Amino acid sequence: MIAPNSSLGRLTPFLLLVAAVALVFGPSIGNEFLFWDDRRHILFNSALVNKEVIGFWRAPYFGLFIPVSYSIWTLIYAVFPSATAFHIFNLSLHALNSVLVFGIARRLIPSERSSIALLTAFYFALHPLHVETLGWI
């Protein structure tokens, strides 16, 4: 049995969250770019493909002003121009957010009810609403 005060004991909830996200949403890594918005935002976006990031900070593209997202997407596309890289990034970011939710819930919920903090984080991590976010780029 793992002692709760050991390093591994303290990391167990975080590892469980990351493993759950990887298990449930991991199959999305094999998805291609979708025909809806993914291709327009990534593949057919000449500014992104040509690494002209400054344009994203000056004006909206495709009706969206999301310069941070476009800058990150440009970097990902420059390093590894495939849908797999974008899905791995989305999955990693979601796992990190789930861990952050656990950290916040653990601070807000009294320590004698710490299992509720973990359930809260699992609820966030595995909620079906995230399927769209992780399935699309």
Disulfide bonds with the S-S distance in Angstrom:
none
